[in-house]
Amino acid sequence: MPSASVAYADGPRSVNIVESSSATSTLATESFCMVRRCPELLDWLSAHPEAAMAPFTTETQLAQSLCVAAAACLARLRAPGAGHERRVQCRSVIYRSPDEGNYSHAVHRDLDEVASRNLRSEGMAVEPGGEPPAAEAGGVALWNAWIPLAPVLSHPLAVLEPASVDLRSGGAAQGAREGEREGDVAPFHPGVPTDRTGLLWSARHRWRYWHEMLPGDCLFFKSDLVYHTAAGIGDGVGRRSIDVRMTFSQG
């Protein structure tokens, strides 16, 4: 089992990471799923051979078409709230490349409960203090798609199994030790004490990554539940990948 150093909110830790070589469909139970050779993404890559070296921003047509392809793949898997009949919106696109070396080794999730609720409430009549409907009940679904544009030789994305994380607050990043705190969640952004997208280390955390991901593969995970990081595994020149965050809502 490979190990890697990852940056928790309370400091770097060397963690063991389970290596998976095949696709794993655990969307309903673990909030993530790795898909090998996704037809929609393979078609997109064939139609856009320039994608492997093109810069991406959320506003470009290239990024928007990639989001549509990833959304179609996710809908085909019957992910909660991501049906074919729903409107998909590309919320953010992050491009990682060996040229920039901009991999994030900090353990984080993209959205905390407040940000998630705000997105899920858009365009809905939600009573003050009330909760918007769940994705399975017609509400907004929040998903990330992590997509390699070249073979992943190093710095693969590793995800934490949500069942191994205690989503209660754990205090300040440099505060109480494990066993002396309630949960694992901590601020990620400096100077924003109400932020809950960072994480404190715990021995119960179970990490996972997928070996030798290729163009056409995709790792889907729920934006507000799955903590993740770039794992310092492999001895290649780096990786070229796209992380797309999407919302699915009623058309």
C-alpha positions in Angstrom: 0.0 0.0 0.0 1.6 3.3 -1.1 2.0 6.2 1.4 2.2 9.9 0.7 2.6 13.1 2.6 -0.6 15.2 2.6 -1.2 18.6 4.2 -3.9 18.6 6.9 -5.0 21.8 8.6 -3.0 20.8 11.6 0.1 19.9 9.7 1.5 17.4 7.2 1.0 13.7 7.7 2.2 10.6 6.0 -0.9 8.5 5.2 -1.5 5.1 3.6 -3.5 5.2 0.4 -5.4 2.2 -1.0 -4.5 1.7 -4.6 -7.4 0.8 -6.9 -6.8 -0.5 -10.5 -10.3 -1.0 -11.7 -13.5 1.1 -11.9 -15.5 1.3 -8.6 -19.2 2.3 -8.7 -20.0 3.5 -5.3 -22.0 6.6 -6.0 -24.8 5.9 -3.7 -22.8 4.8 -0.7 -19.5 6.6 -0.8 -20.4 9.7 -2.9 -17.7 9.0 -5.5 -17.1 6.8 -8.6 -14.2 6.2 -11.0 -15.2 5.5 -14.6 -12.7 3.9 -17.0 -13.0 4.8 -20.7 -16.1 6.9 -20.5 -17.6 7.0 -24.0 -18.8 10.6 -23.7 -15.3 11.8 -22.7 -13.6 9.7 -25.4 -15.9 11.3 -28.0 -15.0 14.8 -26.6 -11.3 14.1 -26.7 -11.6 12.8 -30.3 -13.5 16.0 -31.3 -10.9 18.3 -29.5 -7.4 17.0 -30.0 -6.1 20.4 -29.0 -7.5 19.9 -25.4 -4.3 18.2 -24.1 -2.3 21.4 -24.3 -5.0 24.1 -24.3 -5.5 26.5 -21.4 -8.9 26.2 -19.7 -11.1 28.8 -18.1 -14.7 28.4 -17.1 -15.9 30.8 -19.8 -14.3 29.0 -22.8 -16.4 26.9 -25.2 -13.9 24.1 -24.7 -14.5 24.0 -21.0 -18.3 24.2 -21.4 -18.4 21.3 -23.9 -16.2 19.2 -21.5 -18.7 19.9 -18.7 -21.6 18.7 -20.9 -19.7 15.5 -21.8 -18.8 14.8 -18.1 -22.4 15.5 -17.1 -23.8 13.1 -19.7 -21.4 10.4 -18.4 -22.5 11.0 -14.8 -26.2 11.0 -15.7 -25.8 7.7 -17.5 -24.5 6.3 -14.2 -27.8 7.3 -12.6 -26.0 9.5 -10.0 -28.3 11.1 -7.5 -29.8 14.3 -8.9 -27.8 14.1 -12.2 -30.4 12.8 -14.7 -30.4 13.4 -18.4 -33.4 15.7 -18.2 -31.8 18.1 -15.8 -30.0 21.4 -16.6 -26.3 21.3 -15.9 -24.2 24.4 -15.2 -20.4 24.5 -15.2 -19.5 26.3 -11.9 -15.7 26.2 -12.0 -12.8 24.7 -14.1 -9.4 24.2 -12.6 -6.5 23.2 -14.9 -3.4 21.5 -13.5 -0.3 20.9 -15.6 3.4 20.0 -15.1 4.3 23.4 -16.6 2.7 25.2 -13.7 3.1 22.6 -11.0 0.0 23.9 -9.4 -1.2 20.7 -7.6 -2.9 21.2 -4.3 -1.5 19.0 -1.6 -3.9 20.5 1.1 -6.7 18.3 2.2 -10.0 20.0 1.5 -13.5 19.7 0.1 -14.8 22.3 -2.4 -18.0 23.3 -0.6 -19.0 23.4 3.1 -22.5 23.2 4.4 -23.2 26.9 4.0 -21.9 27.1 0.4 -23.7 24.0 -0.5 -27.0 25.3 0.9 -26.6 28.6 -0.9 -26.1 26.8 -4.2 -28.9 24.3 -3.6 -31.3 27.2 -2.7 -30.7 29.1 -6.0 -34.0 29.7 -7.8 -36.0 27.9 -5.1 -38.5 29.2 -2.5 -36.9 28.1 0.7 -38.3 29.2 4.0 -35.9 31.1 6.4 -34.2 28.4 8.4 -35.5 25.7 6.1 -33.6 23.3 3.9 -33.8 23.0 0.1 -34.9 19.6 -1.2 -32.3 16.9 -1.6 -31.0 16.0 -5.1 -32.9 12.7 -5.1 -36.1 14.7 -4.5 -35.7 17.1 -7.3 -33.3 19.5 -5.7 -29.9 20.7 -6.9 -27.1 18.1 -7.1 -23.4 19.2 -6.7 -20.7 17.1 -8.4 -17.1 17.4 -9.3 -15.5 15.6 -12.3 -11.7 15.1 -12.2 -10.5 14.3 -15.7 -7.0 13.5 -16.9 -5.9 14.9 -20.2 -2.8 12.8 -20.4 -1.7 9.6 -18.6 -1.4 10.3 -14.8 2.3 9.5 -14.0 2.4 11.3 -10.7 0.4 13.4 -8.2 -2.9 11.5 -8.7 -6.0 12.7 -7.0 -6.7 10.9 -3.7 -10.1 11.0 -2.0 -11.1 10.3 1.5 -13.9 7.8 2.0 -16.7 10.0 3.5 -17.7 7.3 6.0 -14.3 7.7 7.7 -14.7 11.5 8.3 -16.4 13.1 11.3 -18.1 16.2 9.9 -18.4 17.9 13.3 -16.1 20.8 13.9 -12.7 19.9 15.5 -11.7 23.3 16.7 -8.9 25.6 15.6 -6.4 24.1 13.1 -3.7 24.1 15.8 -6.1 23.3 18.7 -7.1 20.2 20.5 -5.5 16.8 19.6 -7.5 13.9 18.3 -9.4 12.3 21.2 -9.8 15.8 22.8 -12.0 17.2 20.1 -15.5 16.5 18.7 -14.9 16.1 15.0 -12.4 16.5 12.1 -13.6 19.7 10.3 -11.5 22.9 10.4 -11.1 26.1 8.5 -9.2 25.8 5.2 -9.0 29.5 4.2 -6.8 31.7 6.5 -8.7 34.4 8.2 -12.1 32.8 7.6 -12.8 31.1 10.9 -16.4 30.1 9.8 -15.0 28.2 6.8 -15.5 24.4 7.1 -13.7 23.1 4.1 -10.4 22.1 5.8 -9.7 18.9 7.8 -7.8 17.8 10.8 -5.9 14.5 10.7 -7.4 11.4 12.2 -6.2 7.8 12.3 -9.6 6.6 11.2 -9.3 8.3 7.8 -9.3 5.9 4.8 -7.7 7.3 1.6 -8.0 5.9 -1.9 -6.6 6.6 -5.4 -6.9 5.0 -8.8 -3.7 3.7 -10.5 -2.7 4.7 -14.0 -5.7 6.9 -15.0 -5.8 7.7 -18.7 -7.6 10.2 -20.9 -11.2 9.1 -21.1 -11.2 8.1 -17.4 -13.0 10.2 -14.9 -13.3 10.4 -11.1 -16.7 11.8 -10.0 -17.3 12.9 -6.4 -19.8 15.0 -4.5 -18.5 18.6 -4.1 -19.7 19.0 -0.5 -18.9 15.6 0.9 -15.6 14.3 -0.4 -12.3 15.6 0.9 -9.4 15.2 -1.5 -5.9 16.2 -2.3 -3.0 15.6 -4.8 -1.0 12.7 -3.5 2.8 12.7 -3.8 2.8 9.3 -5.6 4.7 8.4 -8.7 8.0 9.5 -10.3 6.7 10.8 -13.6 6.9 14.4 -14.9 3.5 15.3 -13.4 0.0 15.3 -14.7 -2.3 17.3 -16.9 -5.8 17.3 -15.6 -9.1 19.3 -15.4 -11.3 19.5 -12.3 -14.8 20.6 -13.2 -17.5 21.5 -10.6 -21.1 21.2 -11.8 -24.6 21.8 -10.5 -27.6 19.9 -11.8 -31.0 21.5 -11.4 -34.5 21.4 -12.8 -34.6 22.7 -16.4 
